[in-house]
Amino acid sequence: MPLDTDARALLGSRLLAARRSAELSAADVAAATGSSEETIRQYERGYRLPTIDRLADLAAALQTTSSAIMDGVSSIHRRNR
């Protein structure tokens, strides 16, 4: 089941916060993950969801873990179902 709007927004905000914490630009993350800068921005805005593999790539580029990025996202999704 796809993530609802609140869960997508939380995932996006976590990606943005991790990128800012790592002091990287969207272009830096795009280059490190083989994505476009627009795709990174769509993830951060909650307009698009990364695949599990892409999430792992994003986490590595952002010097964090997929678990840290996803923390709390599934509980919001379950609560809103």
Secondary structure, 3 states (H helix, E strand, C coil): CCCCHHHHHHHHHHHHHHHHHCCCCHHHHHHHHCCCHHHHHHHHHCCCCCCHHHHHHHHHHCCCCHHHHHCCHHHHHHHCC
